């Protein structure tokens, strides 16, 4: 794969043409350029590594300037906030962050869904579950329209509401949302960019905000090194639901893994089916729970592995989704979380550690969301060693996991990162 920088160099002539068209002051071409920027960002997301697309961001700013010059100024209202998203889902960490923000933000909150590829308007995604999850906020979905029609509609809504704070949790190629976020003339409005946790090439990362928020210390340092302004960490806060009951014996150990099918593979040194078997072999009465949607073929591989190793099928439990991961850990009496691989799940780790559950995490470049460095693993053998280590001193690791959550992922830190002073609450 090429880097994001190499990608922009490869398409430099095409991007130059877009900027030349913008200089001609032809509003009729804005829709075409918005579409091309979104398509280019989608290609970068698919084919390139890295995080930033400064050439495309520059084009977005030029479009925003054209629209802003047609606006009349308005003063912001400090007791209102807008959360701008591309899509929301009933499961997944991205949507849960929005839910946590709504729960803690002071004042009125409006969630605007850009529906940038029209999946709500076409009925491919239902809104019913979204309304259930976000009862504390008003939720608005932009109607079907062209790129420029959606940008103008969204810009006008921002002006109408005139919020004090605007939070951007947009998908990587959502040119509609990013342009509107800079096209308004609301004086005093503070914008917060919440960088998508996968850190793939995205629009918007190089633009100027009150705060550029990354979900880990490593990502914030990386963005700072790439000259992004005002980089800070947004802790992966999850509302405290209390620690698990401190009962543990080496006779019964319940393991869990969390994540959808894209976080796992089922072959080679990271075969998740083999991990399930390894865990269940440690203790004869142990259970293994998987929470999150897996493909039918993956479940068949797990069941086949159970059969071939003489392990009763009822010792593995598959749970497609749960309303609260933290509560599920407690109700299932989970002792140890086995991290997903090859893609990690930071939010799941925070919820587990908040519940006092040690996390055995797959080695990768993000370490700051895990309490115990020594509980990392990279293959089946090293995972076995990590399991032995945690079983030998379980109560220490459980206590440290809970303390880690209390110290670094608490409500106060989350609020402050979102731009609120504690006395405002």
Buried (B, 14 or more C-beta within 10 A) or exposed (E): EBEBBEBBEEBEEEBEEBEEBBEEEEEEBBBBBBBBBBEBBBBBBEEBBBBBBBBBBBBBBBBBEBBBEEBEEBEBBBEBBBBBBBBBBBBBBBBBBBBBBBBBBEBBBBBBBBBBBBBBBEEEBEBEBBEEBBEEBEBBBBEEBBBBBBBBBBBBBBBEBBBBBBBBBBBBBBBBBBBBBBBBBBEEBBBBBBBBBEBBBBBBBBBEBBBBBBBBBBBBBBBBEBEBBBBBBBBBBBBBBEBBEEEBEEEBBBBBBBBBBEBBBBEEEBBBBBBBBBBBEBBEEBBBBBBBBBEEEBBEBBBEBBEEEEBEEEBBBBBEEBEBBBBBBBEBBBBBBBBBBEBBBBBBBBBBBBBBBBBBBBBBEBEBBBBBEEBBBBBBEBBBEBBEBBBEEBEEBBBBBBBBBEEBBBBEBBBEBBBBEEEEE
